[in-house]
C-alpha cells in the first residue's frame, strides 16, 4: 500500500521537477496558484503561489494538493532554503 501511496508524488515529481523548481515570480506574467487542504479539518485551505510560498517546490505542492483521506496520505510541502537544500 505504501508503494501505491507514493506513486502519485513520484510521478508528479518526475513530470514537474524539470519544468520549474519553485514557486518563483513568473517571467511570463502568469501566476501559478496551488490550493492545499490541511490534514486538520478545522483549518482553512491554503493558497500557495510566489507571494505566499516563494520557495515551495511546485511538484511537492501539487502532490500535497492531490492528497485525499483514505486514498492518498497527506504529503509534506518541500521547499529550498537559502543554501539551496530541500527542507520540509
Beta strands, then each sheet from edge to edge (+ up, - down):
strand 1: 34-36
strand 2: 46-48
strand 3: 79-80
strand 4: 86-87
sheet 1: 1+ 2-
sheet 2: 3+ 4-
end
